[in-house]
Amino acid sequence: MKKLLIMLISAFTSTLYFGQDATPQQPPPTQFTITKEEGLSPFIVVKTEGKTKEELYKKTIEWINKNYNKPSEVVKAQVENDYIRFQGVSKEKYCWDALVTFCNDIRYEVEVSFKDGKYKFEVLSLEDYHVTGASGLRVWGRINYKDSWTHFKNTGEVRKMYADNIKQITAFFDELSKNLYDYIYNQNDTAKSNDW
């Protein structure tokens, strides 16, 4: 009996001692953010109650087919019922103000991964189509917000000329994910066009 009591006390004490080191796990983000420390948050997780990963995969394929001009060229990789990676281009989404507003097109690569009841919407790359050097040539170049002196002051505050840019880019990816979500639940125009 004495041994059992010592073992129980020992187990309880070690649980208390080691349990204090554990930090509570943060819930996954549900909206994109941009900060100097992290840059563009890499992903969001969207809950889809009552939907299986197979349904989510199928609906995402349909959504890409209906929303992109050349779906076979847009889809870069896929594993059935696991994930889909696609690339898109959007006109004049990367903007900044320098007395007048300038805007460049963006090219992005997104991976959507599926589990029962949720999907992960991950931005793998983000580029803008900009003029380079004195030559006036336009090229695709990576947009990097992390530790960017261009977008942020040393204090981490957003530079005034990029304030709208930060809001516009995060809103763009939030809206893209919401558009997919609405399609999954047949709540947007693209999905409703099937109901005739």
Contacts in CASP RR format, 6 or more apart in sequence:
PFRMAT RR
TARGET T0000
AUTHOR 0000-0000-0000
METHOD contacts of the structure
MODEL  1
MKKLLIMLISAFTSTLYFGQDATPQQPPPTQFTITKEEGLSPFIVVKTEG
KTKEELYKKTIEWINKNYNKPSEVVKAQVENDYIRFQGVSKEKYCWDALV
TFCNDIRYEVEVSFKDGKYKFEVLSLEDYHVTGASGLRVWGRINYKDSWT
HFKNTGEVRKMYADNIKQITAFFDELSKNLYDYIYNQNDTAKSNDW
28 43 0 8 1.000
28 44 0 8 1.000
28 45 0 8 1.000
28 120 0 8 1.000
29 41 0 8 1.000
29 43 0 8 1.000
29 44 0 8 1.000
29 45 0 8 1.000
30 44 0 8 1.000
30 45 0 8 1.000
30 46 0 8 1.000
31 44 0 8 1.000
31 170 0 8 1.000
31 174 0 8 1.000
32 40 0 8 1.000
32 41 0 8 1.000
32 44 0 8 1.000
32 123 0 8 1.000
32 169 0 8 1.000
32 170 0 8 1.000
32 173 0 8 1.000
32 174 0 8 1.000
33 40 0 8 1.000
33 41 0 8 1.000
33 170 0 8 1.000
34 40 0 8 1.000
34 41 0 8 1.000
34 145 0 8 1.000
34 151 0 8 1.000
34 166 0 8 1.000
34 169 0 8 1.000
34 170 0 8 1.000
35 145 0 8 1.000
35 156 0 8 1.000
36 145 0 8 1.000
36 146 0 8 1.000
36 147 0 8 1.000
36 148 0 8 1.000
36 151 0 8 1.000
36 152 0 8 1.000
36 156 0 8 1.000
37 146 0 8 1.000
37 147 0 8 1.000
38 146 0 8 1.000
39 144 0 8 1.000
39 145 0 8 1.000
39 146 0 8 1.000
39 148 0 8 1.000
40 123 0 8 1.000
40 126 0 8 1.000
40 145 0 8 1.000
40 169 0 8 1.000
40 170 0 8 1.000
40 173 0 8 1.000
42 122 0 8 1.000
42 123 0 8 1.000
43 120 0 8 1.000
43 121 0 8 1.000
43 122 0 8 1.000
43 123 0 8 1.000
44 120 0 8 1.000
44 121 0 8 1.000
44 173 0 8 1.000
44 174 0 8 1.000
44 177 0 8 1.000
45 118 0 8 1.000
45 119 0 8 1.000
45 120 0 8 1.000
45 121 0 8 1.000
46 118 0 8 1.000
46 119 0 8 1.000
46 120 0 8 1.000
46 121 0 8 1.000
46 177 0 8 1.000
46 181 0 8 1.000
47 117 0 8 1.000
47 118 0 8 1.000
48 56 0 8 1.000
48 117 0 8 1.000
48 118 0 8 1.000
48 119 0 8 1.000
48 181 0 8 1.000
48 184 0 8 1.000
48 185 0 8 1.000
49 117 0 8 1.000
50 116 0 8 1.000
50 117 0 8 1.000
51 59 0 8 1.000
51 116 0 8 1.000
51 117 0 8 1.000
51 184 0 8 1.000
52 116 0 8 1.000
52 117 0 8 1.000
53 81 0 8 1.000
53 82 0 8 1.000
53 114 0 8 1.000
53 115 0 8 1.000
53 116 0 8 1.000
53 117 0 8 1.000
54 81 0 8 1.000
55 184 0 8 1.000
56 114 0 8 1.000
56 117 0 8 1.000
56 119 0 8 1.000
56 184 0 8 1.000
57 80 0 8 1.000
57 81 0 8 1.000
57 82 0 8 1.000
57 84 0 8 1.000
57 114 0 8 1.000
59 180 0 8 1.000
59 183 0 8 1.000
59 184 0 8 1.000
60 84 0 8 1.000
60 112 0 8 1.000
60 114 0 8 1.000
60 119 0 8 1.000
60 180 0 8 1.000
60 184 0 8 1.000
61 78 0 8 1.000
61 84 0 8 1.000
62 183 0 8 1.000
63 179 0 8 1.000
63 180 0 8 1.000
63 183 0 8 1.000
63 184 0 8 1.000
63 190 0 8 1.000
64 71 0 8 1.000
64 74 0 8 1.000
64 75 0 8 1.000
64 84 0 8 1.000
64 86 0 8 1.000
65 71 0 8 1.000
66 183 0 8 1.000
66 190 0 8 1.000
66 193 0 8 1.000
67 179 0 8 1.000
67 190 0 8 1.000
68 74 0 8 1.000
68 86 0 8 1.000
68 88 0 8 1.000
74 86 0 8 1.000
74 87 0 8 1.000
74 88 0 8 1.000
75 84 0 8 1.000
75 85 0 8 1.000
75 86 0 8 1.000
76 85 0 8 1.000
76 86 0 8 1.000
76 87 0 8 1.000
76 109 0 8 1.000
77 83 0 8 1.000
77 84 0 8 1.000
77 85 0 8 1.000
78 84 0 8 1.000
78 85 0 8 1.000
81 114 0 8 1.000
82 113 0 8 1.000
82 114 0 8 1.000
83 111 0 8 1.000
83 112 0 8 1.000
83 113 0 8 1.000
83 114 0 8 1.000
84 111 0 8 1.000
84 112 0 8 1.000
85 109 0 8 1.000
85 110 0 8 1.000
85 111 0 8 1.000
85 112 0 8 1.000
85 124 0 8 1.000
86 109 0 8 1.000
86 110 0 8 1.000
86 112 0 8 1.000
87 107 0 8 1.000
87 108 0 8 1.000
87 109 0 8 1.000
87 110 0 8 1.000
88 107 0 8 1.000
88 108 0 8 1.000
88 109 0 8 1.000
88 110 0 8 1.000
89 105 0 8 1.000
89 106 0 8 1.000
89 107 0 8 1.000
89 108 0 8 1.000
90 105 0 8 1.000
90 106 0 8 1.000
90 108 0 8 1.000
90 172 0 8 1.000
91 105 0 8 1.000
92 103 0 8 1.000
92 104 0 8 1.000
92 105 0 8 1.000
93 103 0 8 1.000
93 104 0 8 1.000
93 105 0 8 1.000
93 106 0 8 1.000
93 168 0 8 1.000
93 169 0 8 1.000
93 172 0 8 1.000
94 103 0 8 1.000
94 104 0 8 1.000
94 105 0 8 1.000
94 106 0 8 1.000
94 128 0 8 1.000
94 143 0 8 1.000
94 165 0 8 1.000
94 168 0 8 1.000
94 169 0 8 1.000
95 101 0 8 1.000
95 102 0 8 1.000
95 103 0 8 1.000
95 104 0 8 1.000
95 164 0 8 1.000
95 165 0 8 1.000
95 168 0 8 1.000
96 102 0 8 1.000
96 161 0 8 1.000
96 162 0 8 1.000
96 164 0 8 1.000
96 165 0 8 1.000
97 160 0 8 1.000
97 161 0 8 1.000
97 164 0 8 1.000
98 161 0 8 1.000
104 128 0 8 1.000
104 129 0 8 1.000
104 130 0 8 1.000
105 128 0 8 1.000
105 129 0 8 1.000
106 126 0 8 1.000
106 127 0 8 1.000
106 128 0 8 1.000
106 129 0 8 1.000
106 143 0 8 1.000
106 169 0 8 1.000
106 172 0 8 1.000
107 125 0 8 1.000
107 126 0 8 1.000
107 127 0 8 1.000
107 128 0 8 1.000
107 129 0 8 1.000
107 140 0 8 1.000
108 123 0 8 1.000
108 125 0 8 1.000
108 126 0 8 1.000
108 127 0 8 1.000
108 173 0 8 1.000
109 123 0 8 1.000
109 124 0 8 1.000
109 125 0 8 1.000
110 121 0 8 1.000
110 122 0 8 1.000
110 123 0 8 1.000
110 124 0 8 1.000
110 173 0 8 1.000
110 176 0 8 1.000
111 120 0 8 1.000
111 122 0 8 1.000
111 124 0 8 1.000
112 119 0 8 1.000
112 120 0 8 1.000
112 121 0 8 1.000
112 122 0 8 1.000
112 180 0 8 1.000
113 119 0 8 1.000
113 120 0 8 1.000
113 122 0 8 1.000
119 180 0 8 1.000
121 173 0 8 1.000
121 176 0 8 1.000
121 177 0 8 1.000
121 180 0 8 1.000
123 173 0 8 1.000
125 142 0 8 1.000
126 142 0 8 1.000
126 143 0 8 1.000
126 169 0 8 1.000
127 140 0 8 1.000
127 141 0 8 1.000
127 142 0 8 1.000
127 143 0 8 1.000
128 140 0 8 1.000
128 141 0 8 1.000
128 143 0 8 1.000
129 138 0 8 1.000
129 139 0 8 1.000
129 140 0 8 1.000
129 141 0 8 1.000
130 138 0 8 1.000
130 139 0 8 1.000
130 141 0 8 1.000
131 137 0 8 1.000
131 138 0 8 1.000
132 138 0 8 1.000
132 139 0 8 1.000
143 169 0 8 1.000
145 151 0 8 1.000
145 152 0 8 1.000
145 166 0 8 1.000
150 159 0 8 1.000
150 162 0 8 1.000
151 158 0 8 1.000
151 159 0 8 1.000
151 162 0 8 1.000
151 165 0 8 1.000
151 166 0 8 1.000
152 158 0 8 1.000
152 159 0 8 1.000
153 159 0 8 1.000
158 166 0 8 1.000
179 188 0 8 1.000
179 190 0 8 1.000
182 188 0 8 1.000
182 191 0 8 1.000
183 190 0 8 1.000
183 191 0 8 1.000
185 191 0 8 1.000
186 192 0 8 1.000
186 194 0 8 1.000
186 195 0 8 1.000
END
